[in-house]
């Protein structure tokens, strides 16, 4: 009789731990925006997907996995889009996605920061991205603005008509 009670107690304990460490799963709304700008170019990525598990009270259990479809690049110029997806720049045929996977979160002075791995083409680097999160009922919005050096990811040749520092602004509305 003691063995079944012991196992039941263990199961309840494990279940309780998981119940307290679960974080809110957010679904990306359709009106998201992934914008980029630099000297000589600006535009958007039209196709983006993400798994967002985020809870302001449980940052250590939060997780982002985000993917941008490189072929969805839109600079407003068809020839420029084709060139950007080509071998010299993103090489979308071989590397169709840009991916970010979080490793940790911190509360910042104004918002939060997330550390993780950013993979562009065949290069993966550790990055820290500042962001804000505003929640209202069953909805929320993440906004991140940061800069990356495209030459560090072998995107195009350094210098030329396009600046090396690319400013990225991601506005991601979410629902529960």
C-alpha positions as CSV (number, residue, x, y, z in Angstrom):
1,X,0.0,0.0,0.0
2,X,2.9,2.4,0.7
3,X,4.4,1.9,-2.8
4,X,1.3,3.2,-4.8
5,X,1.0,6.2,-2.4
6,X,4.7,7.0,-2.9
7,X,4.4,6.9,-6.7
8,X,1.3,9.0,-6.6
9,X,3.1,11.6,-4.5
10,X,6.0,11.6,-6.9
11,X,3.7,12.1,-9.9
12,X,1.8,14.9,-8.2
13,X,5.2,16.6,-7.3
14,X,6.4,16.3,-10.9
15,X,3.1,17.6,-12.3
16,X,3.2,20.5,-9.9
17,X,6.7,21.5,-11.0
18,X,5.6,21.4,-14.7
19,X,2.5,23.4,-13.9
20,X,4.5,26.2,-12.3
21,X,7.2,26.3,-15.0
22,X,4.9,26.5,-18.0
23,X,4.9,29.8,-19.8
24,X,2.3,31.4,-22.0
25,X,2.4,30.3,-25.7
26,X,1.7,33.1,-28.0
27,X,0.5,32.8,-31.7
28,X,1.8,35.3,-34.2
29,X,-0.9,37.5,-35.7
30,X,-1.1,38.1,-39.4
31,X,-0.2,41.8,-39.3
32,X,3.4,41.3,-38.2
33,X,6.2,43.3,-39.8
34,X,9.9,42.4,-40.3
35,X,11.6,45.6,-41.7
36,X,15.2,46.2,-42.6
37,X,17.1,49.4,-43.6
38,X,20.6,50.4,-44.4
39,X,22.4,52.9,-46.7
40,X,21.3,52.0,-50.2
41,X,18.4,49.6,-49.3
42,X,15.4,49.0,-47.3
43,X,12.5,46.7,-47.3
44,X,10.6,43.9,-45.6
45,X,10.5,40.1,-45.3
46,X,6.9,39.0,-46.0
47,X,7.0,35.5,-44.5
48,X,7.8,34.9,-40.9
49,X,7.0,32.1,-38.4
50,X,7.7,31.7,-34.8
51,X,7.2,29.6,-31.7
52,X,6.9,32.1,-28.8
53,X,6.7,30.9,-25.3
54,X,7.0,34.0,-23.1
55,X,6.0,35.0,-19.6
56,X,7.3,38.2,-18.0
57,X,7.2,36.4,-14.6
58,X,9.0,33.3,-15.8
59,X,11.8,34.6,-18.0
60,X,14.0,31.5,-17.3
61,X,11.4,29.2,-18.9
62,X,10.6,31.5,-21.9
63,X,11.7,30.5,-25.4
64,X,11.7,32.1,-28.9
65,X,12.3,30.2,-32.1
66,X,11.9,32.4,-35.1
67,X,12.3,31.8,-38.8
68,X,12.3,34.2,-41.8
69,X,11.8,33.0,-45.3
70,X,14.6,34.6,-47.3
71,X,12.7,34.3,-50.6
72,X,10.0,36.6,-49.1
73,X,12.4,39.6,-49.3
74,X,10.7,42.7,-50.8
75,X,12.7,45.9,-51.4
76,X,10.1,47.4,-53.7
77,X,12.3,46.5,-56.7
78,X,11.9,43.1,-58.4
79,X,15.5,43.1,-59.8
80,X,16.9,44.0,-56.4
81,X,14.8,41.3,-54.7
82,X,16.1,38.7,-57.1
83,X,19.7,39.9,-56.6
84,X,19.3,39.8,-52.8
85,X,18.1,36.2,-52.9
86,X,20.9,35.3,-55.3
87,X,24.3,33.6,-54.6
88,X,26.3,36.7,-53.7
89,X,23.8,37.9,-51.0
90,X,21.5,35.5,-49.2
91,X,21.9,32.5,-51.5
92,X,18.2,31.6,-50.8
93,X,18.4,28.4,-52.9
94,X,21.0,27.0,-50.5
95,X,20.0,28.9,-47.3
96,X,16.3,29.5,-47.5
97,X,15.8,30.7,-43.9
98,X,17.2,33.1,-41.4
99,X,16.7,31.6,-37.9
100,X,16.9,32.9,-34.3
101,X,16.8,30.6,-31.3
102,X,16.8,32.1,-27.8
103,X,19.0,30.9,-25.0
104,X,18.1,33.3,-22.2
105,X,16.0,36.4,-21.3
106,X,16.7,39.4,-19.0
107,X,14.6,42.3,-17.7
108,X,16.2,45.5,-19.0
109,X,15.7,49.2,-18.0
110,X,13.1,49.6,-20.7
111,X,11.8,46.2,-21.7
112,X,13.7,43.0,-22.0
113,X,16.7,41.5,-23.8
114,X,17.0,38.1,-25.3
115,X,20.2,36.3,-26.0
116,X,20.5,33.6,-28.6
117,X,21.9,32.3,-31.8
118,X,21.2,34.1,-35.1
119,X,21.8,32.0,-38.2
120,X,22.1,33.7,-41.6
121,X,23.4,31.5,-44.4
122,X,26.0,29.2,-43.0
123,X,27.1,31.6,-40.2
124,X,25.7,31.4,-36.6
125,X,26.5,34.0,-34.1
126,X,25.5,34.9,-30.5
127,X,23.4,38.0,-30.4
128,X,21.5,40.0,-27.8
129,X,18.3,41.6,-29.0
130,X,16.5,44.3,-26.9
131,X,12.7,44.2,-27.1
132,X,9.6,45.5,-25.5
133,X,6.4,43.6,-24.8
134,X,3.0,45.1,-24.1
135,X,0.2,42.8,-23.1
136,X,-3.5,43.7,-23.1
137,X,-5.9,40.9,-22.2
138,X,-5.4,37.9,-24.6
139,X,-3.2,40.0,-27.0
140,X,0.3,41.4,-26.9
141,X,2.9,43.0,-29.1
142,X,6.7,42.4,-29.2
143,X,8.8,45.2,-30.8
144,X,12.5,44.7,-31.3
145,X,15.0,47.1,-33.0
146,X,18.6,46.1,-33.4
147,X,21.5,46.3,-35.9
148,X,23.6,43.5,-37.4
149,X,26.7,43.7,-39.6
150,X,25.8,41.9,-42.8
151,X,29.4,41.2,-43.6
152,X,29.8,39.1,-40.4
153,X,27.2,36.7,-42.0
154,X,28.8,36.8,-45.5
155,X,25.8,38.6,-47.0
156,X,27.1,40.5,-50.0
157,X,30.6,42.0,-50.3
158,X,31.7,44.5,-47.7
159,X,31.3,48.2,-48.8
160,X,29.7,49.2,-52.0
161,X,26.3,50.7,-52.5
162,X,24.8,48.9,-49.5
163,X,25.8,49.7,-46.0
164,X,27.2,47.0,-43.8
165,X,25.1,47.8,-40.8
166,X,21.5,46.7,-41.3
167,X,18.9,48.0,-38.9
168,X,16.1,45.5,-38.3
169,X,12.7,46.3,-36.7
170,X,10.4,43.4,-35.9
171,X,6.9,44.3,-34.8
172,X,5.1,41.1,-33.8
173,X,1.5,41.2,-32.6
174,X,0.5,38.0,-30.8
175,X,-2.6,36.3,-29.4
176,X,-3.1,33.6,-26.8
